[in-house]
Amino acid sequence: MNSPLLEKSLDFATKTVLFYEEFSKTRKDTTIAKQLLRSATSIGANINEAVYGNSKADFISKLHISLKETGESIYWLTLLKRTCLIDYDFDSLLSLAEEIKRMLIASLNTAKENKQ
């Protein structure tokens, strides 16, 4: 299936996994980075579930979860950026997360309009 939203979320998850691997080599406490890893990889997983959902309501519900996970990822990225624990290009990850958030909101709005 060719879904730009799914592709973007997979790119985001991939970049986050690679960030986590780099971060965990330099820090003893990876609690915040693990939280980011969980939320970032959940975005695409829930989008994938939405695509294969049983109903329009299921589709919308899974996209809402993805949106919440995107918001959480943005929070953890912002926190990591502010702490300066590692020199990393957080702005590119934040930009990608914001793009995914906009795409999810647009998809949710379209799905809700088509539901009625």
PyMOL commands that set and color helices and strands:
alter all, ss='L'
color gray80, all
select helices_A, chain A and resi 4-26+31-51+56-83+90-115
alter helices_A, ss='H'
color red, helices_A
deselect
rebuild
show_as cartoon
